[in-house]
Structures are given as structure tokens and as C-alpha cells.
Amino acid sequence: MANNHFPILIITGRPAAGKSEVIDFLKKCDPIVRLEKFHIANFEELDDFTYVWETFELDDLMTQMGKPRVWSDEKYWFKDQYIWDLYMKRLALDYQKKVMKDPEYHTKMTSLVEFARGGENGIVNAMSFLSDEMLSKASLVYIKVPYEESVRKNRRRARPGQEDSILYHSLPDEKMDFYYKINDWEKIEAKNPTHIEIRGHKVPYVVFENMPEKTHDPKLIEAELERATAKLWNVKK
């Protein structure tokens, strides 16, 4: 019987756009309802924020040991921007480990991949570091908010002492401006209204419209996510 779920679903958007809130909503869904409404099976997350924070922690430990920091300075600015690409390679590596351990992984599982990228070619460039196997199976949801809304929600979600939390981490305004003020989503939409082409792989995509804000209310998330994933499923087919 054909699988009725996305094997790989990439969820991307600006920082604080609502990505983690959507995934948190999916975690709390009844599995049968989640599969029927959103085509998402039991799932595991691959979120590059965990790698980002681990990098900062490792550099802090290096400082404590009296050694030079490797990747970031004391204010958590990266020394070299290629580390963003390294995180995508690591996502691909962690995915590869899962499917190597269980070749039938996707008969029962969806992989949810979460990341945020800014810059003139940030999203397309990030996806180019995923493996061919991932790209051939991937579909994508872009959670859309303007930059100003991203900044507002980024400030709102900050909780001191929970800087390592996927739901509650927050960036200083100057980092938001430097890393994320522009992105390439409008360029992606203008080029092709249904697919992002990476190395010959045509990845279907859809937009989750989060203006006015929906990700603060589970009922609004449910309605918009059902609309978006139904459209994406049809594009994928």
C-alpha cells in the first residue's frame, strides 16, 4: 500500500516565524489525526539550532580551559560564515544515519527538518548542502512573515535562562539585522510558484501564511496547516 505521508518535510522561514510552534503543535496531535489531516506520520526532528547552541557551548568550554575559541567569539558571533553550511551537512549526516540503520524508515516515519537562513541566496544555498537522497524525498513548508514581524516575535519569545530552548531562544536585534534582514524567498516564489530546483531535484513547496498571526492559537495552526499540507500533497503528487 502506498504511503500516505511526507517522507521528509522541511519547515523553514525567518527566525520566530512560527516554525517551532507548528512542530510543537504536531507533537501534541493525535497520530491518526495528524496523518489524515496533514500527511505527517510519526516523526523525528532534525533542527540545526541544536548544533548552533552546541557550538557556543563548546567554545565556552574551550574558554574555561584556557584555550582559543574555535567557531565563535564571546558574544556568539561566528568567526566564519561557512559554519552555516556545515550545519546543513550535519543535518544530512544525521539523516543518513537514520536510514542506514533502518532502510524501511520512511514506511512509518516522517523526518521534519527545521532551519532558518537569511541572505540573498540563503535558503537555496542551505538546501544545496542536503544530500541527493534527502532532496529527492523532500517537500517544503515556508512559514511566511515579514522581517518586522520576525523581529517582534523574536523579542517576545525571549526567556532568560532558556537560551538553549528551541521554543524560547532569541537573538539580539543586531544579529537579526545582520543575519536575517533579507532572504531569498520572494526570489524563489518569482522563479517557480510550486517547486525549488536544487541540483536537478524539484522540491515542491507551499506557503503557510502567518499574517495575521496564527501560531499563537492551536485552532488557527490546525486550519492553516491543513490547507497548506493539502495543497502541498497535491503538488507533490
C-alpha contacts under 8 A as a table, 3 or more apart, distances in Angstrom:
res1	aa1	res2	aa2	distance
3	N	107	T	6.55
4	N	35	L	7.47
4	N	39	H	6.00
5	H	35	L	6.66
5	H	38	F	7.99
5	H	39	H	4.21
5	H	40	I	5.10
5	H	41	A	5.85
5	H	110	T	7.07
6	F	9	L	6.20
6	F	39	H	5.98
6	F	40	I	5.91
6	F	41	A	7.56
6	F	110	T	6.01
6	F	137	K	7.97
6	F	138	A	7.64
6	F	139	S	7.23
6	F	233	W	7.98
7	P	106	H	5.57
7	P	109	M	6.71
7	P	110	T	4.65
7	P	111	S	6.19
7	P	137	K	6.11
7	P	138	A	6.87
8	I	110	T	5.56
8	I	111	S	4.69
8	I	112	L	6.02
8	I	113	V	7.30
8	I	134	M	7.22
8	I	137	K	5.86
8	I	138	A	4.64
8	I	139	S	6.28
9	L	110	T	7.15
9	L	111	S	6.22
9	L	112	L	5.01
9	L	113	V	6.18
9	L	138	A	5.72
9	L	139	S	5.03
9	L	140	L	5.54
9	L	141	V	7.29
10	I	112	L	5.83
10	I	113	V	4.54
10	I	114	E	5.92
10	I	138	A	6.80
10	I	139	S	6.12
10	I	140	L	4.52
10	I	141	V	6.15
11	I	19	K	6.37
11	I	112	L	7.08
11	I	113	V	6.02
11	I	114	E	4.98
11	I	115	F	6.98
11	I	140	L	5.91
11	I	141	V	4.94
11	I	142	Y	6.02
11	I	143	I	7.33
12	T	19	K	6.59
12	T	114	E	5.77
12	T	115	F	5.40
12	T	116	A	5.58
12	T	140	L	7.56
12	T	141	V	6.43
12	T	142	Y	5.06
12	T	143	I	6.28
13	G	17	A	5.99
13	G	18	G	7.97
13	G	19	K	7.01
13	G	115	F	7.51
13	G	116	A	5.55
13	G	117	R	7.48
13	G	142	Y	5.34
13	G	143	I	4.98
13	G	144	K	6.23
13	G	145	V	7.85
14	R	17	A	5.25
14	R	116	A	5.62
14	R	117	R	6.93
14	R	118	G	7.46
14	R	143	I	7.65
14	R	144	K	7.57
14	R	145	V	7.26
14	R	147	Y	7.33
14	R	150	S	6.29
14	R	180	Y	7.04
15	P	18	G	7.93
15	P	116	A	6.09
15	P	150	S	6.00
15	P	151	V	7.89
15	P	154	N	6.79
15	P	180	Y	7.77
16	A	19	K	7.04
16	A	20	S	7.90
16	A	150	S	5.52
16	A	151	V	7.66
16	A	153	K	5.68
16	A	154	N	5.15
16	A	157	R	7.85
17	A	143	I	6.16
17	A	144	K	6.71
17	A	145	V	5.95
17	A	149	E	7.72
17	A	150	S	5.59
17	A	153	K	7.39
17	A	210	N	7.52
18	G	21	E	5.17
18	G	22	V	6.23
18	G	143	I	6.66
18	G	210	N	7.62
18	G	215	T	5.77
19	K	22	V	5.31
19	K	23	I	6.43
19	K	114	E	7.34
19	K	143	I	6.65
20	S	23	I	5.04
20	S	24	D	6.00
20	S	166	I	6.85
20	S	167	L	5.90
21	E	24	D	4.97
21	E	25	F	6.10
21	E	167	L	7.10
21	E	215	T	6.12
21	E	216	H	7.78
22	V	25	F	5.03
22	V	26	L	6.30
22	V	215	T	6.74
22	V	221	I	6.86
23	I	26	L	4.98
23	I	27	K	6.27
24	D	27	K	5.10
24	D	28	K	6.60
25	F	28	K	5.32
25	F	29	C	6.49
25	F	218	P	6.73
25	F	221	I	7.72
26	L	29	C	5.11
26	L	34	R	7.01
29	C	33	V	6.85
29	C	34	R	5.86
30	D	33	V	5.28
30	D	34	R	5.99
31	P	34	R	4.99
31	P	35	L	6.19
31	P	41	A	6.96
31	P	42	N	6.74
32	I	35	L	5.25
32	I	36	E	6.19
33	V	36	E	5.11
33	V	37	K	5.80
33	V	38	F	7.93
34	R	37	K	5.42
34	R	38	F	5.47
34	R	39	H	6.71
34	R	40	I	5.90
34	R	41	A	6.97
35	L	38	F	5.56
35	L	39	H	4.48
35	L	40	I	4.79
35	L	41	A	5.29
36	E	39	H	5.86
36	E	40	I	7.95
37	K	226	E	5.91
37	K	230	A	7.85
38	F	225	L	7.06
38	F	226	E	5.64
38	F	229	T	5.52
38	F	230	A	6.85
39	H	229	T	7.21
39	H	233	W	7.66
40	I	43	F	7.34
40	I	110	T	6.14
41	A	108	K	6.54
41	A	109	M	5.41
41	A	110	T	5.37
42	N	108	K	6.81
42	N	109	M	5.12
42	N	110	T	6.10
43	F	109	M	5.36
43	F	110	T	4.61
43	F	111	S	5.53
43	F	112	L	6.61
44	E	109	M	7.58
44	E	110	T	6.74
44	E	111	S	5.29
44	E	112	L	6.12
45	E	111	S	6.04
45	E	112	L	4.76
45	E	113	V	5.94
45	E	114	E	7.47
46	L	91	L	6.33
46	L	94	D	7.80
46	L	95	Y	7.74
46	L	111	S	7.21
46	L	112	L	6.08
46	L	113	V	4.74
46	L	114	E	6.23
47	D	50	T	6.18
47	D	51	Y	7.85
47	D	91	L	7.60
47	D	113	V	5.86
47	D	114	E	4.69
47	D	115	F	6.10
48	D	51	Y	5.20
48	D	52	V	6.40
48	D	87	Y	6.15
48	D	88	M	7.27
48	D	91	L	6.87
48	D	114	E	6.75
48	D	115	F	5.85
49	F	52	V	4.86
49	F	53	W	6.19
49	F	115	F	7.24
49	F	166	I	7.02
50	T	53	W	5.39
50	T	54	E	6.14
50	T	164	D	7.87
50	T	166	I	7.69
51	Y	54	E	4.99
51	Y	55	T	6.16
51	Y	87	Y	6.73
52	V	55	T	5.21
52	V	56	F	6.69
52	V	87	Y	7.76
53	W	56	F	5.16
53	W	57	E	6.29
53	W	164	D	6.27
54	E	57	E	5.02
54	E	58	L	6.09
55	T	58	L	5.20
55	T	59	D	6.25
55	T	71	W	6.97
55	T	72	S	7.75
56	F	59	D	5.16
56	F	60	D	6.14
56	F	71	W	7.80
56	F	72	S	6.72
56	F	76	Y	6.46
57	E	60	D	5.00
57	E	61	L	6.24
58	L	61	L	5.04
58	L	62	M	6.26
59	D	62	M	4.93
59	D	63	T	6.32
59	D	69	R	4.98
59	D	70	V	6.20
59	D	71	W	6.79
59	D	72	S	6.71
60	D	63	T	5.06
60	D	64	Q	6.32
60	D	69	R	7.37
60	D	74	E	7.75
61	L	64	Q	4.96
61	L	65	M	6.26
62	M	65	M	5.06
62	M	66	G	6.35
62	M	67	K	5.06
62	M	68	P	6.39
62	M	69	R	5.83
62	M	70	V	8.00
63	T	66	G	5.06
63	T	67	K	5.47
63	T	68	P	6.40
63	T	69	R	6.22
64	Q	67	K	7.49
69	R	72	S	6.38
69	R	73	D	6.67
71	W	78	F	5.88
71	W	79	K	5.72
71	W	80	D	7.25
71	W	83	I	7.92
72	S	75	K	7.68
72	S	76	Y	5.25
72	S	77	W	5.31
72	S	78	F	4.31
72	S	79	K	5.31
73	D	76	Y	5.21
73	D	77	W	5.53
73	D	78	F	6.61
73	D	79	K	6.92
74	E	77	W	7.52
78	F	81	Q	6.50
78	F	83	I	7.78
80	D	83	I	6.37
81	Q	84	W	6.08
81	Q	85	D	7.98
82	Y	85	D	5.32
82	Y	86	L	6.52
83	I	86	L	4.79
83	I	87	Y	6.31
84	W	87	Y	5.25
84	W	88	M	6.80
84	W	126	A	7.69
85	D	88	M	5.20
85	D	89	K	6.41
85	D	126	A	6.21
85	D	129	F	6.55
86	L	89	K	4.99
86	L	90	R	6.18
87	Y	90	R	4.98
87	Y	91	L	6.24
88	M	91	L	4.94
88	M	92	A	6.31
88	M	126	A	6.38
88	M	127	M	7.54
88	M	129	F	5.73
88	M	130	L	6.27
89	K	92	A	5.07
89	K	93	L	6.19
89	K	129	F	5.67
89	K	130	L	6.25
90	R	93	L	4.84
90	R	94	D	6.11
91	L	94	D	5.21
91	L	95	Y	6.19
91	L	130	L	7.55
92	A	95	Y	5.05
92	A	96	Q	6.10
92	A	129	F	7.81
92	A	130	L	5.44
92	A	131	S	6.01
92	A	134	M	7.45
93	L	96	Q	4.99
93	L	97	K	6.34
94	D	97	K	5.22
94	D	98	K	6.63
95	Y	98	K	5.26
95	Y	99	V	6.61
96	Q	99	V	5.38
96	Q	100	M	6.01
97	K	100	M	5.17
97	K	101	K	6.20
98	K	101	K	5.37
98	K	102	D	6.35
98	K	105	Y	7.38
99	V	102	D	4.93
99	V	103	P	5.12
99	V	104	E	7.36
99	V	105	Y	5.79
100	M	103	P	5.80
102	D	105	Y	5.15
103	P	106	H	7.91
104	E	107	T	5.55
104	E	108	K	7.68
105	Y	108	K	6.15
105	Y	109	M	5.91
106	H	109	M	4.69
106	H	110	T	6.28
116	A	123	I	7.68
117	R	122	G	5.14
117	R	123	I	5.61
117	R	126	A	7.39
117	R	179	Y	7.65
117	R	180	Y	6.73
117	R	183	N	7.11
118	G	121	N	7.58
118	G	122	G	4.96
118	G	123	I	7.05
118	G	179	Y	5.59
118	G	180	Y	4.19
118	G	181	K	6.83
118	G	182	I	5.76
118	G	183	N	4.44
118	G	184	D	7.31
119	G	122	G	4.75
119	G	179	Y	6.82
119	G	180	Y	6.47
119	G	181	K	7.63
119	G	182	I	5.43
119	G	183	N	4.71
119	G	184	D	6.67
120	E	182	I	6.62
120	E	183	N	5.40
120	E	184	D	5.21
121	N	124	V	5.63
121	N	125	N	5.74
121	N	183	N	6.82
121	N	184	D	5.30
122	G	125	N	5.21
122	G	126	A	6.04
122	G	183	N	6.22
122	G	184	D	6.30
123	I	126	A	5.14
123	I	127	M	6.25
123	I	183	N	7.43
123	I	184	D	6.50
123	I	185	W	7.45
124	V	127	M	5.22
124	V	128	S	6.29
124	V	184	D	7.68
124	V	196	I	7.91
124	V	198	I	7.43
125	N	128	S	5.14
125	N	129	F	7.13
126	A	129	F	5.71
126	A	130	L	7.50
127	M	130	L	5.41
127	M	198	I	7.26
128	S	131	S	7.88
128	S	198	I	6.13
128	S	199	R	7.38
130	L	134	M	6.33
130	L	135	L	6.66
131	S	134	M	5.22
131	S	135	L	6.30
132	D	135	L	5.07
132	D	136	S	6.00
132	D	201	H	7.77
133	E	136	S	5.29
133	E	137	K	6.59
134	M	137	K	5.34
134	M	138	A	5.89
135	L	138	A	5.07
135	L	198	I	7.66
135	L	201	H	6.21
135	L	202	K	7.92
135	L	203	V	6.68
136	S	201	H	6.01
136	S	202	K	7.70
136	S	203	V	7.37
138	A	203	V	6.05
138	A	204	P	7.60
139	S	203	V	5.55
139	S	204	P	5.09
139	S	205	Y	5.84
139	S	232	L	7.58
139	S	236	K	7.33
140	L	203	V	7.06
140	L	204	P	6.25
140	L	205	Y	4.52
140	L	206	V	6.50
141	V	205	Y	5.70
141	V	206	V	5.16
141	V	207	V	5.73
141	V	208	F	6.51
141	V	228	A	7.80
142	Y	205	Y	7.35
142	Y	206	V	6.34
142	Y	207	V	4.85
142	Y	208	F	5.92
143	I	207	V	5.99
143	I	208	F	4.72
143	I	209	E	6.22
143	I	210	N	6.44
144	K	207	V	6.52
144	K	208	F	6.07
144	K	209	E	5.30
144	K	210	N	5.65
144	K	211	M	7.45
145	V	149	E	6.09
145	V	150	S	6.45
145	V	209	E	7.31
145	V	210	N	5.88
145	V	211	M	6.18
146	P	149	E	5.44
146	P	150	S	6.40
147	Y	150	S	4.95
147	Y	151	V	6.29
147	Y	180	Y	7.85
147	Y	181	K	6.21
147	Y	182	I	7.71
148	E	151	V	5.16
148	E	152	R	6.28
149	E	152	R	4.98
149	E	153	K	6.11
150	S	153	K	5.33
150	S	154	N	5.93
151	V	154	N	5.01
151	V	155	R	6.28
151	V	173	D	7.24
151	V	176	M	7.10
152	R	155	R	5.36
152	R	156	R	6.29
153	K	156	R	4.83
153	K	157	R	6.11
154	N	157	R	5.54
154	N	158	A	6.74
154	N	170	S	5.51
154	N	171	L	6.80
155	R	158	A	5.69
155	R	170	S	6.58
155	R	171	L	7.73
157	R	167	L	7.65
157	R	168	Y	5.30
157	R	169	H	7.10
157	R	170	S	6.63
158	A	162	Q	7.89
158	A	163	E	7.62
158	A	168	Y	5.49
158	A	169	H	5.85
158	A	170	S	5.02
159	R	162	Q	5.55
159	R	163	E	6.97
159	R	168	Y	5.95
159	R	169	H	7.14
159	R	170	S	7.91
160	P	163	E	6.59
162	Q	165	S	5.30
162	Q	168	Y	6.25
162	Q	169	H	6.44
163	E	168	Y	6.61
163	E	169	H	4.52
163	E	170	S	6.80
164	D	168	Y	7.70
164	D	169	H	5.96
165	S	168	Y	5.14
165	S	169	H	5.31
166	I	169	H	6.01
171	L	175	K	6.22
171	L	176	M	6.30
172	P	175	K	5.47
172	P	176	M	6.47
173	D	176	M	5.00
173	D	177	D	6.18
174	E	177	D	5.10
174	E	178	F	6.13
175	K	178	F	4.96
175	K	179	Y	5.82
175	K	180	Y	7.69
176	M	179	Y	5.51
176	M	180	Y	5.23
176	M	181	K	6.41
177	D	180	Y	5.70
177	D	181	K	4.82
178	F	181	K	6.54
179	Y	182	I	7.93
180	Y	183	N	6.54
183	N	186	E	7.86
184	D	187	K	5.25
184	D	188	I	6.25
185	W	188	I	4.96
185	W	189	E	6.27
186	E	189	E	5.16
186	E	190	A	6.12
187	K	190	A	5.12
187	K	191	K	6.21
188	I	191	K	5.29
188	I	192	N	6.47
188	I	193	P	7.83
188	I	196	I	6.90
189	E	192	N	5.45
189	E	193	P	5.10
189	E	194	T	7.72
190	A	193	P	6.60
192	N	195	H	5.79
192	N	196	I	6.90
194	T	204	P	5.71
194	T	205	Y	5.63
194	T	206	V	6.91
194	T	235	V	7.09
195	H	202	K	5.63
195	H	203	V	5.19
195	H	204	P	4.31
195	H	205	Y	5.60
196	I	201	H	7.96
196	I	202	K	5.57
196	I	203	V	5.06
196	I	204	P	6.45
196	I	205	Y	7.13
197	E	200	G	5.96
197	E	201	H	5.43
197	E	202	K	4.43
197	E	203	V	6.14
198	I	201	H	5.17
198	I	202	K	6.54
198	I	203	V	7.56
204	P	232	L	6.89
204	P	235	V	6.34
204	P	236	K	5.84
205	Y	232	L	6.26
205	Y	235	V	7.84
206	V	228	A	6.23
206	V	229	T	7.61
206	V	231	K	7.14
206	V	232	L	5.69
207	V	228	A	6.64
208	F	224	E	6.61
208	F	225	L	6.74
208	F	228	A	5.92
209	E	212	P	7.95
209	E	224	E	7.36
210	N	213	E	4.86
210	N	214	K	5.51
210	N	215	T	7.01
211	M	214	K	7.09
213	E	216	H	6.88
214	K	217	D	5.85
214	K	218	P	7.91
214	K	220	L	5.10
214	K	221	I	5.61
214	K	224	E	7.87
215	T	218	P	6.86
215	T	220	L	6.88
215	T	221	I	5.47
216	H	220	L	7.97
216	H	221	I	7.88
217	D	220	L	5.37
217	D	221	I	6.27
218	P	221	I	4.97
218	P	222	E	6.03
219	K	222	E	5.09
219	K	223	A	6.37
220	L	223	A	5.25
220	L	224	E	6.23
221	I	224	E	5.40
221	I	225	L	5.77
222	E	225	L	5.23
222	E	226	E	5.94
223	A	226	E	5.27
223	A	227	R	6.32
224	E	227	R	5.10
224	E	228	A	6.07
225	L	228	A	5.01
225	L	229	T	5.88
226	E	229	T	5.38
226	E	230	A	5.95
227	R	230	A	5.37
227	R	231	K	6.34
228	A	231	K	5.25
228	A	232	L	6.14
229	T	232	L	4.79
229	T	233	W	5.91
230	A	233	W	5.15
230	A	234	N	6.41
231	K	234	N	5.24
231	K	235	V	6.30
232	L	235	V	4.99
232	L	236	K	6.01
233	W	236	K	5.03
233	W	237	K	6.24
234	N	237	K	5.18
